[in-house]
Amino acid sequence: MTAIAAPARSPAGWSVVAGRELRDLWAGGRALTLSTVYSLFLSIVVYLLASSTNLNFLEQRESVTLTAQLAIAVGALLAMILAADAISGERERSTLEATLLSPVSRRALVLGKLVAAFSIWVAAWVIVIPYIWFLGRGVDIVWEAIACTFVVGTLLAAGLMAFAMLVSIAVDSNRASLSVSLLVLLALLAPTQLPSSAQSGWAGESLYRLNPVTAGEHYVGKLLTNGHDWTQDLDWLVSPAIAAVALLVLTAVMASSLTLTGWRER
């Protein structure tokens, strides 16, 4: 009896979309441009931390902490920008119709685009590793800082890019999508500019804990600057984790409502 070969399994729809988006993003040069700007920014910051007489009062631990916090914030920002452009950008470029006609579900389409946007955060984390090593050599926190940056940055990048994707699905203007996403990020970062007196006390601590960005950055500071154990301040990662999971789930749910026009034009 002749054996009948089993049909080859076709790749999941989201992986096909992710592969295409990754090629467009990196081969097209957009991600390389953002990564280059990010590298230059880190180079300037690290140079100032290492050599400026005005910043010599910073200890090595504080320098590593500042570099890690900036890498997390800027890397998450880059992921948010790419996610904000994912759907509304295609609407403006009149390519969304062809994309929606492809034989993949809308949920797989959105997931693939999220994977591609997340790649810029992975690249940002890889880029910051030598900077952390340069500033942290001799104080024995290099590997701890690298791991902490990845964990906290992944949570924040996932939450922010999921929010940006929701906005991108909802509006028909790419400018509106980017503006709303950036305004929300600035609002989340605003508490870091409050005076120390406003950050202390029950109200200040509650604000910091509920805000996923400030909570994540605070955890990095406690771990790297204060030398706390990984589990000692783990409760500060509750809001970043909840925000990331909730927004990703909401994005998966709302992906099925993706159409050629934004929600407000239905």
N, C-alpha and C positions, 0 to 999 in steps of 0.2 A: 504494500500500500504506500502510495506517495504521500509524504508528509506535506501538509499545507502550512506554509510559513505564516506566522502571525503578522498582522499589519504593524508597521512601525508606528510607535506612538508619536503623535504630533506634539510639539512643545506647547506648554501652557501659553494662553494668549497674553498674559501679563509679561511673560519673559520675552516674547517676540516684540512687544511694544517697548519694553525696557531696553532691549538690544538696539532697536532702531533709534530710540531717544538718546541713548548713550553715544552712539556713533555721531548723531547730529550735534550733540552737545560738545563732545571732545574733538572729533575730527573737524567740526565746523569752526572751532577756535574760540567759541564763547566761554567754555569752562577754562580753557588755558589762559585766556585774558583775565578772567576773574581770579584765577589762582596766582597769576603773576603779580597782579595788584595787591593781593593778600600777602604774598611773600615780601614785596617791597615794604608794605606797612609793618609787618613783623620785624623786618630788618632794621627799620628806623627805630622802632620801640626798643628792641634789644640793644641796639647801639647806644641809645640814650641811657638805658638802664646800666649798661656796662661801663660807660666812659664819661658821662656828663657829671661834672662836679656838683651840679644842682641836685642830682639824684643819688649821690653816693651814700646818703643816709639810709637808703633802702638796704635791708639785709638780703642775702641770697634767697632765702625762703620767700620773702615778700616779692622779690623780682620774679621768681618762678611762678608764684601765685598770680601776679598781675599778668604775666605773659599767658598763662593758662586761661585766665578769665577773659582776656581779650580774644584769644584764639577761639574760645567757645562762642562768644558773642558775635564775632565777625563771621565765623564759619556757619553758625546758625542763620545769620542774616543772608549769606550767599544762597543757602538752601531755600530760604523763604523767597528770595527774589526769583529763583528759577521756578519754584512752584507757583508763584503768583502769575508768571507768564505762561504757564503750561496750557491752559484752556483759553483764557481771554486773549492771549497772544495769537493763538491759532484763529480765533474769531476775527481779529483785526486783519490777519494775513490771508483770510478767506481760504484757509486750508482745513478748517474743522469739519466741513461737510464730507470731504474725502476720507478724513480720519474716522468719522462716525460710520461710514459705509464699509469699513474694513470688517472682516469676519471675527471680531472679538467683542466681548461684552463691554459695556461702558465701565463697569467696575474694574475689569482687567485693564482697560485703557488708562483709567486714573491711577491704578496701582503701578503700572509700568512707568508712568510719568513721575510718580513719587519716588520710585527706585532710582530713576535717573537723576532727579533733583538731589536725592540723598548722597549721590556719589561725590558731589562737590564738598560735602561735609567730611567724607572719608579722606578726600584729597587734602583738605585743610588740616585735618588731624595729622596726617603723614608729614605735611610740610612743617608743622610746629615742633615735631620731635627733635630735630637737631638744635633748635633754639632753646628748648627746655634743657637739653643735655648741656649746652654751652653755659647757661646761667646756673644750672643746678649741680654741676660737677663739684664734688668735694663736700656736699651737705647730705648726700645719701637719700635724696627724695626724687631722683630722676624718674625711675620706673613707676613710682607711686604717682607722680605728677602726670606721666604719660597715660597711665591707666585711668586716673581720675578724670582727666580731660576728655578721654574717649567716652566714658560712661555718662558723665553729666552732659557733655556736648551732644551725644546721641539722643538723650531724652529731650533736650531743648530743641534740637534741630528737627526731630520728628514731630513735636507738637507745633512748632512754628510753621513748618512747611505744610502740615496738614491743614492748619488754619488758612494759610495763603491759598491752598488748593480749593478750599471751600469758597473763598472769596472769588477766585478765578472762575469757578463754575457758576457762581451767582451773577456776575456782572458781565456785560458785553464789551466793556472798555478796558484795555490793558492798563491804561493810565490810572483808572479808578482802582483796579485790582492792586497795582503796586502801591498807590497812595494809601489805601486803607491798611494794607499789610504793614507798611513802614510806620504809619501813625500808631498802630497797635503796638508794634515793637518799641517805639519811642516811649509810649505810655508805660510799658512794662519796665523799661530801663529808668524812667524818671525817678522812682524812689531811691535809686543809688546816689542821686544828687542832693538828697535831703541832708541837713546837718545831723551830726551824730546824736544830738539831743532828741531829734524827731524820730530817729531810728531805734531809740531805746524805749523801754517800757512795754506794757501789754499791747497797746495799739500799734506801735511801731513794729514789734516782733510779729504780730499777727499779719500785718500788711506784707512783711517780708516772707512769711511762711506761705501765705496764700498766692503770692505772685510767683509763678514757676521760674521766671528768669532770675529774680533776686534770691530765691531760695536755693537754686542750683549754684549760683555764684557764691553765696554764703557758705555752702557746704564745701566748695573748693577751698575757700579761705581757711575754714576751720581745719581741714585735713592737712593742707600744705603749710600754712603759716604757723598755726598753733600746734601742729604735730599730733592732732587727735587721731584716734583709731578710726578705721573705716566705718565701724558700726556705732560709734559714739554719737554721731549727729545724723544718723541715717534717716531720722524723721523729717529732716529738711528736704529729702528727695521725694517725699510723698506727693506734693503738689506738682512737680515736674513729671513724675510718673503717671499720675492721674490725668493730667492735661494731655500728655502724649497719647495714652491709650484712648481716652474719650474722644479726642479730636480725630484720631485715625479711624476709629469705629464710625464716628459721625460722617467722615468723608466717604467711607465705604458704603454707608447707607444712602447718602445723598448723591453718590455717583450715578445711580440709576436714573436720576432726574436730569442728567446732562442732555442738553439740546443745543441747537444752533444759536439760540438767543439766551440771554441771561434771564434769571427768574423774574425780574421786574418788568420784562416785556411780554410775559405770557398772558 
